[in-house]
Amino acid sequence: MKTSKMLLSVLCGLVLSFGFFSCSDDDSEDWSWKEGSKVELPRYRAFVLTEGTFKHNNSHLTFLDPAQDTIYTRDIYEAQNGIKLGDTANDMIEHDGDIYIVVNVSKVLLRLNGSGVELARYTDFATLGEPRNLVEEDGKLYVTCYGGYVARFDAKTLKPEKSVKVGNTPEQIIEHNGKLYCVNSGVASNTLSIIDINKFDKAESVEIMSNPFGIQEDNGHIYIMAYDANYKRYISLYNERTKTCTKIADAGNMYADGDNLYMANSTSPDYINYQTNYSIYNAKTGQTKEWKMTNLPAVMTQGTNTVYMIERNEYDGSFYIGLTNYFEDSKLYHIAADGKYISSVPAGGISPNSMIFIR
């Protein structure tokens, strides 16, 4: 899905440069995303979600102008709505021009318009448990909840529709070929839950590695991240046919795009000073190579910060890598598609975990 979107963006840019036709979804301009906004924002927008510190109520949503790499306001959500985002915002996605956010400890699911103005919220997670991550498919949101459920919501109203029991403490979730896949975390957990999205009535439980917490997919390749017995992170490739996992790398962060998996591995002997290496795994060849980037600031490879986020702008192919030391406001490091370092920009809070681009 990400690959086709990026290809369309590149083709549109090429065609527009020769002036043949417009690649917008509709020739008429739709400015409904600006309704209720107290801040003047450009059509081309990016939003960064920072997690903050557990129990400190300091999660933030930051607006970033991707054309200039500048922040318009520290917290666009607070500026637009007059209230704080909440405690430990865990995940964010974009669907149909709207922004959806899960705030874990505050137990809130939010729908915002394309300016960060709140349109709807859901807070009754007493039975389901704390919401963790989400994915959208065909106008429905699927949210993993720490009570051991995947819950389905209408994307417009956030009205809950149904829930399916999965494993303990489910974390990240994806949709692939009509099925939902979510990993169930914890030292004693070693399962992947698979749900037929059309039936949405029960989950198949597949034993994989211990303590999985992350999952991504692109171009048919499914990657699962887990902690080993020493609490070190590693990534495996999941085989849908055999329902088995094959380890491909020691890495703490990943971003799947086409046949490539972009990875960062921050290691430390004392959890204070980190050394970070970057690599790219190709699922077709099975080969891993160095992710070559030039003129990187020293902080990106060594120091007291660790990589917390890798995101890619589908409109120009560039990357944003977010670093954190868990107690100071973080920075994003902007890397061009060819690996050249562009700039750094404040993330607007502590520990950026997701970033979306809209235009």
TORLO-355625 format. One record per residue (C-alpha): x, y, z; residue in three letters. Coordinates in nm, 4 decimals. Layout:
<recs>
- X Y Z ALA
...
</recs>
This chain:
<recs>
- 0.0000 0.0000 0.0000 MET
- 0.2810 0.2418 0.0900 LYS
- 0.4706 0.1512 -0.2255 THR
- 0.1857 0.2234 -0.4650 SER
- 0.1126 0.5522 -0.2903 LYS
- 0.4727 0.6633 -0.3237 MET
- 0.4889 0.5635 -0.6907 LEU
- 0.1735 0.7627 -0.7615 LEU
- 0.3201 1.0669 -0.5881 SER
- 0.6413 1.0462 -0.7927 VAL
- 0.4540 1.0007 -1.1223 LEU
- 0.2241 1.2888 -1.0401 CYS
- 0.5221 1.5125 -0.9696 GLY
- 0.6807 1.4222 -1.3025 LEU
- 0.3618 1.4803 -1.4974 VAL
- 0.2868 1.8075 -1.3246 LEU
- 0.6363 1.9331 -1.4004 SER
- 0.5504 1.9076 -1.7721 PHE
- 0.2080 2.0611 -1.7210 GLY
- -0.0054 1.7837 -1.8706 PHE
- -0.2753 1.7333 -1.6095 PHE
- -0.3608 1.7427 -1.2409 SER
- -0.3067 1.4367 -1.0213 CYS
- -0.5374 1.5474 -0.7441 SER
- -0.8189 1.3122 -0.6479 ASP
- -1.0629 1.5863 -0.7442 ASP
- -1.0067 1.8929 -0.9599 ASP
- -1.2067 2.1085 -0.7173 SER
- -1.0201 2.2184 -0.4055 GLU
- -1.1507 2.0733 -0.0790 ASP
- -1.0735 2.2958 0.2166 TRP
- -1.2971 2.1186 0.4690 SER
- -0.9860 2.0050 0.6570 TRP
- -0.9387 2.3686 0.7706 LYS
- -1.2797 2.3983 0.9371 GLU
- -1.2524 2.5201 1.2953 GLY
- -0.8788 2.5808 1.2721 SER
- -0.7323 2.8607 1.4823 LYS
- -0.3969 2.8303 1.3060 VAL
- -0.3291 2.9000 0.9388 GLU
- -0.1782 2.5855 0.7909 LEU
- -0.0595 2.5017 0.4392 PRO
- -0.2144 2.2222 0.2344 ARG
- 0.1086 2.0196 0.2510 TYR
- 0.1330 1.9176 0.6175 ARG
- 0.3121 1.6798 0.8511 ALA
- 0.2258 1.5871 1.2076 PHE
- 0.4550 1.4320 1.4682 VAL
- 0.3278 1.2413 1.7712 LEU
- 0.5538 1.2423 2.0758 THR
- 0.4871 0.9915 2.3495 GLU
- 0.6170 1.1890 2.6453 GLY
- 0.6926 1.0328 2.9825 THR
- 0.4692 0.7727 3.1456 PHE
- 0.2275 0.9310 3.3975 LYS
- 0.3461 1.2868 3.3198 HIS
- 0.0578 1.3870 3.0893 ASN
- 0.3058 1.5335 2.8417 ASN
- 0.2249 1.3751 2.5061 SER
- 0.2220 1.6233 2.2177 HIS
- 0.1030 1.6557 1.8603 LEU
- 0.3375 1.8809 1.6662 THR
- 0.2685 2.0391 1.3266 PHE
- 0.5650 2.0464 1.0893 LEU
- 0.5845 2.2209 0.7534 ASP
- 0.7616 1.9572 0.5403 PRO
- 0.8411 2.2091 0.2679 ALA
- 1.0452 2.4206 0.5106 GLN
- 1.1276 2.1765 0.7949 ASP
- 0.9865 2.4223 1.0475 THR
- 0.7442 2.3805 1.3356 ILE
- 0.4453 2.6134 1.3390 TYR
- 0.3508 2.5505 1.7004 THR
- 0.4792 2.3216 1.9740 ARG
- 0.1455 2.1451 2.0239 ASP
- -0.1107 2.1895 1.7479 ILE
- -0.3686 1.9793 1.9337 TYR
- -0.3602 2.2054 2.2392 GLU
- -0.3625 2.5179 2.0225 ALA
- -0.6703 2.3988 1.8329 GLN
- -0.8663 2.2425 2.1181 ASN
- -0.7568 2.4204 2.4356 GLY
- -0.6740 2.0975 2.6214 ILE
- -0.3738 1.8701 2.6527 LYS
- -0.3466 1.5597 2.4395 LEU
- -0.3010 1.3304 2.7395 GLY
- -0.0702 1.0691 2.8880 ASP
- 0.1434 0.8417 2.6671 THR
- 0.0112 0.8847 2.3135 ALA
- 0.1084 0.5547 2.1583 ASN
- 0.0076 0.5553 1.7904 ASP
- -0.1196 0.7763 1.5073 MET
- -0.2469 0.7109 1.1551 ILE
- -0.4050 0.9149 0.8743 GLU
- -0.7212 0.8102 0.6917 HIS
- -0.9207 1.0087 0.4371 ASP
- -0.7501 1.3325 0.5430 GLY
- -0.8287 1.2845 0.9123 ASP
- -0.5886 1.2062 1.1969 ILE
- -0.6468 0.9224 1.4430 TYR
- -0.4574 0.8975 1.7710 ILE
- -0.4488 0.6407 2.0501 VAL
- -0.3558 0.7838 2.3922 VAL
- -0.2670 0.4777 2.5952 ASN
- -0.2625 0.5749 2.9650 VAL
- -0.5386 0.8341 2.9244 SER
- -0.7505 0.5624 2.7548 LYS
- -0.8617 0.7816 2.4648 VAL
- -0.9187 0.7241 2.0929 LEU
- -0.9332 1.0497 1.8954 LEU
- -1.0409 1.1561 1.5491 ARG
- -0.9072 1.4960 1.4380 LEU
- -0.9498 1.6815 1.1118 ASN
- -0.6510 1.7666 0.8939 GLY
- -0.5776 2.0737 1.1061 SER
- -0.5754 1.8933 1.4396 GLY
- -0.9265 2.0016 1.5415 VAL
- -1.0999 1.7282 1.7420 GLU
- -1.4056 1.5792 1.5706 LEU
- -1.4781 1.2775 1.7903 ALA
- -1.3444 1.0815 2.0853 ARG
- -1.4048 0.7485 2.2553 TYR
- -1.3070 0.6863 2.6179 THR
- -1.4951 0.3820 2.7482 ASP
- -1.2091 0.1330 2.7579 PHE
- -1.2911 -0.0114 3.1013 ALA
- -1.3707 -0.3580 2.9615 THR
- -1.1390 -0.3587 2.6613 LEU
- -0.8349 -0.2306 2.8458 GLY
- -0.5924 0.0472 2.7529 GLU
- -0.5780 0.1130 2.3767 PRO
- -0.2360 0.0633 2.2206 ARG
- -0.2201 0.0642 1.8397 ASN
- -0.4528 0.0918 1.5441 LEU
- -0.5004 0.0283 1.1737 VAL
- -0.7749 0.1332 0.9298 GLU
- -0.9438 -0.0736 0.6608 GLU
- -1.2606 0.0042 0.4604 ASP
- -1.3798 0.2805 0.6906 GLY
- -1.3233 0.0825 1.0098 LYS
- -1.0613 0.1257 1.2806 LEU
- -0.9130 -0.1792 1.4471 TYR
- -0.7577 -0.1021 1.7853 VAL
- -0.5495 -0.3339 2.0012 THR
- -0.6423 -0.3098 2.3694 CYS
- -0.4438 -0.4354 2.6672 TYR
- -0.7369 -0.6327 2.8040 GLY
- -0.6626 -0.8812 2.5260 GLY
- -0.8918 -0.7542 2.2523 TYR
- -0.8941 -0.6106 1.9025 VAL
- -1.1869 -0.3682 1.8900 ALA
- -1.3580 -0.2405 1.5745 ARG
- -1.4824 0.1186 1.5513 PHE
- -1.6587 0.3193 1.2830 ASP
- -1.3917 0.5590 1.1555 ALA
- -1.6264 0.8580 1.1293 LYS
- -1.8214 0.8348 1.4536 THR
- -1.5776 0.6254 1.6633 LEU
- -1.8779 0.4183 1.7639 LYS
- -1.7616 0.0764 1.8873 PRO
- -1.9037 -0.2114 1.6846 GLU
- -1.7474 -0.5376 1.7936 LYS
- -1.4414 -0.6869 1.9606 SER
- -1.2479 -1.0113 1.9218 VAL
- -1.0491 -1.1778 2.1985 LYS
- -0.6798 -1.2209 2.1167 VAL
- -0.3709 -1.2872 2.3302 GLY
- -0.2500 -1.0983 2.6367 ASN
- -0.1323 -0.7373 2.5972 THR
- -0.1634 -0.7063 2.2178 PRO
- 0.0557 -0.4398 2.0607 GLU
- 0.1028 -0.3427 1.6954 GLN
- -0.1470 -0.4493 1.4296 ILE
- -0.1536 -0.4608 1.0489 ILE
- -0.4009 -0.5553 0.7749 GLU
- -0.2823 -0.7804 0.4925 HIS
- -0.4825 -0.9709 0.2301 ASN
- -0.8099 -0.9483 0.4184 GLY
- -0.6647 -1.0462 0.7536 LYS
- -0.5613 -0.8622 1.0669 LEU
- -0.2334 -0.9597 1.2306 TYR
- -0.1492 -0.8433 1.5818 CYS
- 0.1414 -0.9408 1.8051 VAL
- 0.0820 -1.0253 2.1709 ASN
- 0.3599 -0.8972 2.3950 SER
- 0.5029 -0.9947 2.7307 GLY
- 0.7781 -1.2218 2.8599 VAL
- 0.5361 -1.5156 2.8833 ALA
- 0.3710 -1.4425 2.5487 SER
- 0.4797 -1.5832 2.2137 ASN
- 0.1785 -1.5529 1.9838 THR
- 0.0575 -1.3817 1.6715 LEU
- -0.3205 -1.3409 1.6446 SER
- -0.4765 -1.3598 1.2966 ILE
- -0.8351 -1.2466 1.2317 ILE
- -1.0404 -1.2797 0.9131 ASP
- -1.1480 -0.9182 0.8684 ILE
- -1.4764 -1.0047 0.6920 ASN
- -1.5936 -1.2435 0.9626 LYS
- -1.4291 -1.0666 1.2577 PHE
- -1.5519 -1.3324 1.4969 ASP
- -1.2458 -1.5139 1.6304 LYS
- -0.8663 -1.5091 1.6231 ALA
- -0.6300 -1.7818 1.5169 GLU
- -0.3332 -1.8042 1.7516 SER
- 0.0072 -1.8817 1.5974 VAL
- 0.3115 -1.9482 1.8132 GLU
- 0.6099 -1.7404 1.7069 ILE
- 0.8960 -1.5989 1.9150 MET
- 0.8749 -1.4822 2.2784 SER
- 0.7759 -1.1248 2.3604 ASN
- 0.6882 -0.9844 2.0158 PRO
- 0.5793 -0.6203 2.0156 PHE
- 0.6132 -0.4770 1.6638 GLY
- 0.4801 -0.5744 1.3221 ILE
- 0.4961 -0.4105 0.9785 GLN
- 0.4111 -0.5166 0.6244 GLU
- 0.4695 -0.3881 0.2749 ASP
- 0.4653 -0.5544 -0.0663 ASN
- 0.3611 -0.8833 0.0931 GLY
- 0.6536 -0.9008 0.3364 HIS
- 0.5638 -0.9247 0.7063 ILE
- 0.8236 -0.8309 0.9665 TYR
- 0.7957 -0.8938 1.3408 ILE
- 1.0080 -0.7315 1.6106 MET
- 1.0622 -0.8913 1.9506 ALA
- 1.2760 -0.8865 2.2641 TYR
- 1.5141 -1.1742 2.3286 ASP
- 1.5907 -1.3210 2.6720 ALA
- 1.8393 -1.0381 2.7381 ASN
- 1.5835 -0.7741 2.6378 TYR
- 1.7641 -0.7012 2.3129 LYS
- 1.5502 -0.6255 2.0092 ARG
- 1.5615 -0.8280 1.6893 TYR
- 1.3562 -0.8593 1.3690 ILE
- 1.2231 -1.1698 1.1947 SER
- 1.0536 -1.2301 0.8601 LEU
- 0.7168 -1.4084 0.8927 TYR
- 0.6228 -1.6746 0.6381 ASN
- 0.2447 -1.6788 0.5808 GLU
- 0.2480 -2.0280 0.4302 ARG
- 0.4489 -2.2072 0.6976 THR
- 0.3508 -1.9676 0.9778 LYS
- 0.7091 -1.9507 1.0956 THR
- 0.9599 -1.6721 1.1598 CYS
- 1.3186 -1.6412 1.0431 THR
- 1.5497 -1.3959 1.2162 LYS
- 1.7026 -1.1415 0.9799 ILE
- 1.8747 -0.8852 1.2041 ALA
- 1.9407 -0.7435 1.5472 ASP
- 1.7644 -0.4065 1.5289 ALA
- 1.5519 -0.1835 1.7480 GLY
- 1.3544 0.0109 1.4880 ASN
- 1.2277 -0.0592 1.1384 MET
- 1.0396 0.0860 0.8437 TYR
- 0.9042 -0.1396 0.5681 ALA
- 0.8871 0.0054 0.2178 ASP
- 0.8466 -0.2109 -0.0918 GLY
- 1.0952 -0.4972 -0.0776 ASP
- 1.3229 -0.3068 0.1589 ASN
- 1.3265 -0.2918 0.5358 LEU
- 1.5126 0.0094 0.6758 TYR
- 1.6574 -0.0640 1.0195 MET
- 1.8344 0.1107 1.3054 ALA
- 2.0080 -0.0705 1.5883 ASN
- 2.1084 0.1281 1.8955 SER
- 2.3186 -0.0715 2.1415 THR
- 2.4598 0.0273 2.4782 SER
- 2.6647 -0.1441 2.7509 PRO
- 2.5101 0.0759 3.0208 ASP
- 2.1825 0.2113 2.8701 TYR
- 2.3369 0.5582 2.8805 ILE
- 2.5836 0.5718 2.5915 ASN
- 2.4623 0.4337 2.2594 TYR
- 2.6206 0.3271 1.9329 GLN
- 2.3773 0.3197 1.6385 THR
- 2.4126 0.1371 1.3085 ASN
- 2.1782 0.1633 1.0100 TYR
- 2.1090 -0.1100 0.7567 SER
- 1.8698 -0.2179 0.4799 ILE
- 1.7335 -0.5695 0.4349 TYR
- 1.5958 -0.6727 0.0955 ASN
- 1.3245 -0.9388 0.1236 ALA
- 1.3626 -1.0543 -0.2372 LYS
- 1.7351 -1.1198 -0.2228 THR
- 1.7567 -1.1975 0.1478 GLY
- 2.0597 -0.9688 0.1684 GLN
- 2.1382 -0.6982 0.4248 THR
- 2.3577 -0.4003 0.3443 LYS
- 2.4631 -0.0764 0.5072 GLU
- 2.2094 0.2072 0.4872 TRP
- 2.4489 0.4649 0.3499 LYS
- 2.3843 0.8182 0.4719 MET
- 2.6223 1.1111 0.4381 THR
- 2.7141 1.4072 0.6606 ASN
- 2.5185 1.2711 0.9556 LEU
- 2.5455 1.4602 1.2851 PRO
- 2.7487 1.2625 1.5374 ALA
- 2.4449 1.2274 1.7656 VAL
- 2.2831 0.9959 1.5099 MET
- 2.5532 0.7313 1.5505 THR
- 2.6871 0.7768 1.9022 GLN
- 2.5930 0.9498 2.2256 GLY
- 2.3156 0.9394 2.4831 THR
- 2.0303 0.9176 2.2334 ASN
- 1.8709 0.6089 2.0826 THR
- 1.6589 0.5820 1.7670 VAL
- 1.2879 0.5823 1.8545 TYR
- 1.1214 0.6322 1.5154 MET
- 1.1821 0.5878 1.1430 ILE
- 0.9203 0.7346 0.9087 GLU
- 0.9181 0.8101 0.5359 ARG
- 0.7518 1.0932 0.3462 ASN
- 0.5733 0.9199 0.0579 GLU
- 0.5618 1.2448 -0.1407 TYR
- 0.9383 1.2930 -0.1781 ASP
- 1.0869 0.9677 -0.0490 GLY
- 1.2831 1.1323 0.2323 SER
- 1.3127 0.9899 0.5832 PHE
- 1.2679 1.1358 0.9300 TYR
- 1.4565 0.9593 1.2069 ILE
- 1.3544 1.0475 1.5616 GLY
- 1.6003 1.0158 1.8508 LEU
- 1.5343 1.0222 2.2236 THR
- 1.7103 1.0117 2.5601 ASN
- 1.3684 0.9723 2.7299 TYR
- 1.3794 1.2891 2.9423 PHE
- 1.4569 1.5846 2.7108 GLU
- 1.2642 1.7102 2.4084 ASP
- 1.3660 1.5071 2.1063 SER
- 1.4789 1.6001 1.7573 LYS
- 1.3983 1.4661 1.4123 LEU
- 1.6746 1.4177 1.1574 TYR
- 1.5702 1.4627 0.7952 HIS
- 1.7457 1.2394 0.5417 ILE
- 1.6948 1.2679 0.1640 ALA
- 1.5975 0.9627 -0.0396 ALA
- 1.9570 0.9346 -0.1641 ASP
- 2.0923 0.9305 0.1931 GLY
- 2.2095 1.2896 0.2195 LYS
- 2.1493 1.4578 0.5541 TYR
- 1.9189 1.7609 0.5109 ILE
- 1.8468 1.9109 0.8529 SER
- 1.7295 1.8565 1.2086 SER
- 1.4087 1.9918 1.3557 VAL
- 1.2571 1.9812 1.7061 PRO
- 1.0030 1.7036 1.7519 ALA
- 0.8001 1.9146 1.9941 GLY
- 0.8210 1.6687 2.2820 GLY
- 0.9867 1.3585 2.4247 ILE
- 1.0157 1.0357 2.2220 SER
- 0.8529 1.0754 1.8779 PRO
- 0.6849 0.7497 1.7775 ASN
- 0.4888 0.8275 1.4590 SER
- 0.4634 1.0837 1.1820 MET
- 0.2106 1.1374 0.9022 ILE
- 0.2121 1.3484 0.5852 PHE
- -0.0949 1.5023 0.4199 ILE
- -0.1475 1.7137 0.1116 ARG
</recs>
